[in-house]
Amino acid sequence: MENIAPNFVYPFPMLMAHSASPLKNNKWVVKSGMITYDLLAFDKARTWDASKKIPNHRTLSAREALSLQPNLKREDLTGASVFYDCVSIFPERLTLAFVKSALAWGARVSNYARVEEFLLSGRHRVTGVKVKDLLSGKDHEVHGSIVINCGGPWADLILGLARQEGIGEKLVRSEGIHIITKKELIRDSHVVGSMTAKGRHFFLIPWRGHTLIGTTDKKYTGNPDDYRVTKASILELIDEVNASFGDGSLCYEDVQYAYGGLRPLVEEQTAETYTSSRRYEIYDNATDGLDGLITVEGGKYTTSRNLAENTLNLVREKTGWAMGQSVSGRRYLQGSRIRDVEAFVTQAKRDHPDFAPDTMEYLARNYGTEYGKIVSLARQDRDLSEVVTHDGEILAEVVHAVRDEMALTLPDIVLRRTGIGTLGNPGGEVLEKVAHQAGHELGWNQDRVARELADTLSILRVPTD
Ligand SMILES: Cc1cc2nc3c(=O)[nH]c(=O)nc-3n(C[C@H](O)[C@H](O)[C@H](O)COP(=O)(O)OP(=O)(O)OC[C@H]3O[C@@H](n4cnc5c(N)ncnc54)[C@H](O)[C@@H]3O)c2cc1C
């Protein structure tokens, strides 16, 4: 990811505090893990862009650790390890870069489209899906030689639509939440890793002038469509943080925004039912009598490209198609063809002195080689150069999201195309401005603008129950 998406993925130092308890966080246990990590990631210095190289870990005394991060819990602190991993500055836009790349290679994509039925030839051959356009309510049929169900935590419910006995078994789902605090709890030089009394790691991440804390891991038994973050889950995370980080004073009122998601726990399913390249994630439904259907479950964002490659290897095996070797690990993503990302950002600021440096920094990193489209929109209509976030984001991004990035709802615009809502509610004035701009592009009437605003506010509100 560092290679193919250099503007989105950056190495970042993580400081993992050691403590006498729990045992898993003992200095020597952590150190042996770090040495193994360094050995396994032996190729971490072979990056296309030299600024992306990842150094080996180092060990700090308790005093050194406190000088870097004074808010570490002092009791029990025996030292810390500093190791490097990567952070993605905008996972949603990185996902979009994959979608845009697929388009550039001839894929056809569609959003706001829900699979409601499988198309079958006879009882056993899947030939496509019926999807509902959630905005127009219209149904469409999509045909394919192979259908891949990559519905994540919904995968079992999607399989259930095929209504075959013995499949569509219920997945075990676990929820994970994150909170963003109003104030910074850590210095922005490191991510800070800590461990709960039960031995689960959690991280405090410097995040655009705030601190992002997460995640949790708790079984969720409801329908994934009904999932939402609750006040109880926020309070549980706060208790865990207070028990192992800082002075124990973090409270609900410090939370600016909270969001969560579900993971499918594929490991708990029986291994024999999976035809898998790694950890039973790729499942050929032909073994259940549904030929032409493959189900992909689990994995991580980090390993998703590799998972996709292995899924296509199974497609090749099943169909005998001559697909050639995968090139996706060797080509830049769309908008990411940047050999030296720091030089690219500096140049963007130099070339566009009519925009604030933080605006150019934001645009260069989050839009990569496509940032010129936003700059042109703002030059054609000066109103669109209005800055709407502390990071320097401008209104032109909203127009670009609608015209170029298939965004048709306000939540998509503020949460998945721009960063306007990703730190929580940016304030009524900004939201209204963005809604009216989007409405102008999309022909929304007053009622629709009001509905979009209400939907967005309900997502951005910190839960009170
Ligand atoms: C709290 C949390 C923290 C995480 N942290 C990390 C991390 O730090 N690093 C990392 O690598 N990974 C992390 N992950 C895991 C990572 O987010 C997932 O591996 C990744 O999102 C899986 O992608 P996916 O496309 O398989 O599933 P998803 O991202 O869940 O996508 C499934 C999609 O299917 C759609 N869908 C559902 N039903 C239908 C239907 N009927 N028709 C059409 N579409 C449908 C859903 O709307 C959804 O968009 C984390 C996950 C969680 C929950």
The ligand as an SDF file (V2000), in Angstrom:
LIG
                    3D

 53 58  0  0  0  0  0  0  0  0999 V2000
  -13.4880   -1.2640   14.3280 C   0  0  0  0  0  0  0  0  0  0  0  0
  -12.6640   -1.8590   13.2250 C   0  0  0  0  0  0  0  0  0  0  0  0
  -11.3260   -1.5450   13.1340 C   0  0  0  0  0  0  0  0  0  0  0  0
  -10.5500   -2.0690   12.0990 C   0  0  0  0  0  0  0  0  0  0  0  0
   -9.2280   -1.7340   12.0370 N   0  0  0  0  0  0  0  0  0  0  0  0
   -8.4780   -2.2160   11.0260 C   0  0  0  0  0  0  0  0  0  0  0  0
   -7.1030   -1.8530   10.9140 C   0  0  0  0  0  0  0  0  0  0  0  0
   -6.5840   -1.0840   11.7250 O   0  0  0  0  0  0  0  0  0  0  0  0
   -6.3830   -2.3730    9.8840 N   0  0  0  0  0  0  0  0  0  0  0  0
   -6.9360   -3.2200    8.9860 C   0  0  0  0  0  0  0  0  0  0  0  0
   -6.2340   -3.6410    8.1020 O   0  0  0  0  0  0  0  0  0  0  0  0
   -8.2430   -3.5860    9.0560 N   0  0  0  0  0  0  0  0  0  0  0  0
   -9.0130   -3.1110   10.0580 C   0  0  0  0  0  0  0  0  0  0  0  0
  -10.3300   -3.4730   10.1540 N   0  0  0  0  0  0  0  0  0  0  0  0
  -10.8580   -4.4420    9.2000 C   0  0  0  0  0  0  0  0  0  0  0  0
  -11.2830   -3.8010    7.8990 C   0  0  0  0  0  0  0  0  0  0  0  0
  -12.1170   -2.6900    8.1550 O   0  0  0  0  0  0  0  0  0  0  0  0
  -12.0400   -4.8520    7.1170 C   0  0  0  0  0  0  0  0  0  0  0  0
  -11.1600   -5.9300    6.8960 O   0  0  0  0  0  0  0  0  0  0  0  0
  -12.4890   -4.3610    5.7700 C   0  0  0  0  0  0  0  0  0  0  0  0
  -13.3430   -3.2580    5.8970 O   0  0  0  0  0  0  0  0  0  0  0  0
  -13.2290   -5.4790    5.0930 C   0  0  0  0  0  0  0  0  0  0  0  0
  -13.6630   -5.0120    3.8610 O   0  0  0  0  0  0  0  0  0  0  0  0
  -14.8100   -5.7690    3.0960 P   0  0  0  0  0  0  0  0  0  0  0  0
  -14.9520   -5.0470    1.8060 O   0  0  0  0  0  0  0  0  0  0  0  0
  -14.5570   -7.2340    3.1030 O   0  0  0  0  0  0  0  0  0  0  0  0
  -16.1060   -5.5740    4.0070 O   0  0  0  0  0  0  0  0  0  0  0  0
  -16.8700   -4.2470    4.3870 P   0  0  0  0  0  0  0  0  0  0  0  0
  -15.9390   -3.0900    4.4170 O   0  0  0  0  0  0  0  0  0  0  0  0
  -17.6550   -4.5550    5.6210 O   0  0  0  0  0  0  0  0  0  0  0  0
  -17.8570   -4.0320    3.1620 O   0  0  0  0  0  0  0  0  0  0  0  0
  -18.9930   -4.8410    2.9500 C   0  0  0  0  0  0  0  0  0  0  0  0
  -19.9300   -4.0370    2.0790 C   0  0  0  0  0  0  0  0  0  0  0  0
  -21.0220   -4.8490    1.6460 O   0  0  0  0  0  0  0  0  0  0  0  0
  -22.1530   -4.0060    1.5450 C   0  0  0  0  0  0  0  0  0  0  0  0
  -23.3870   -4.8240    1.5230 N   0  0  0  0  0  0  0  0  0  0  0  0
  -24.0030   -5.4800    2.5330 C   0  0  0  0  0  0  0  0  0  0  0  0
  -25.1230   -6.1020    2.0900 N   0  0  0  0  0  0  0  0  0  0  0  0
  -25.2100   -5.8400    0.7650 C   0  0  0  0  0  0  0  0  0  0  0  0
  -26.1510   -6.1950   -0.2530 C   0  0  0  0  0  0  0  0  0  0  0  0
  -27.2110   -6.9680   -0.0060 N   0  0  0  0  0  0  0  0  0  0  0  0
  -25.9490   -5.7250   -1.5090 N   0  0  0  0  0  0  0  0  0  0  0  0
  -24.8640   -4.9420   -1.8110 C   0  0  0  0  0  0  0  0  0  0  0  0
  -23.9290   -4.5870   -0.8850 N   0  0  0  0  0  0  0  0  0  0  0  0
  -24.1080   -5.0260    0.3820 C   0  0  0  0  0  0  0  0  0  0  0  0
  -22.0500   -3.1230    2.7790 C   0  0  0  0  0  0  0  0  0  0  0  0
  -22.8250   -1.9500    2.6230 O   0  0  0  0  0  0  0  0  0  0  0  0
  -20.5540   -2.8430    2.7980 C   0  0  0  0  0  0  0  0  0  0  0  0
  -20.2520   -1.6770    2.0870 O   0  0  0  0  0  0  0  0  0  0  0  0
  -11.1400   -2.9530   11.1740 C   0  0  0  0  0  0  0  0  0  0  0  0
  -12.5050   -3.2720   11.2650 C   0  0  0  0  0  0  0  0  0  0  0  0
  -13.2660   -2.7230   12.2820 C   0  0  0  0  0  0  0  0  0  0  0  0
  -14.7420   -3.0570   12.3630 C   0  0  0  0  0  0  0  0  0  0  0  0
  1  2  1  0
  2  3  1  0
  2 52  2  0
  3  4  2  0
  4  5  1  0
  4 50  1  0
  5  6  2  0
  6  7  1  0
  6 13  1  0
  7  8  2  0
  7  9  1  0
  9 10  1  0
 10 11  2  0
 10 12  1  0
 12 13  2  0
 13 14  1  0
 14 15  1  0
 14 50  1  0
 15 16  1  0
 16 17  1  0
 16 18  1  0
 18 19  1  0
 18 20  1  0
 20 21  1  0
 20 22  1  0
 22 23  1  0
 23 24  1  0
 24 25  2  0
 24 26  1  0
 24 27  1  0
 27 28  1  0
 28 29  2  0
 28 30  1  0
 28 31  1  0
 31 32  1  0
 32 33  1  0
 33 34  1  0
 33 48  1  0
 34 35  1  0
 35 36  1  0
 35 46  1  0
 36 37  1  0
 36 45  1  0
 37 38  2  0
 38 39  1  0
 39 40  1  0
 39 45  2  0
 40 41  1  0
 40 42  2  0
 42 43  1  0
 43 44  2  0
 44 45  1  0
 46 47  1  0
 46 48  1  0
 48 49  1  0
 50 51  2  0
 51 52  1  0
 52 53  1  0
M  END
$$$$
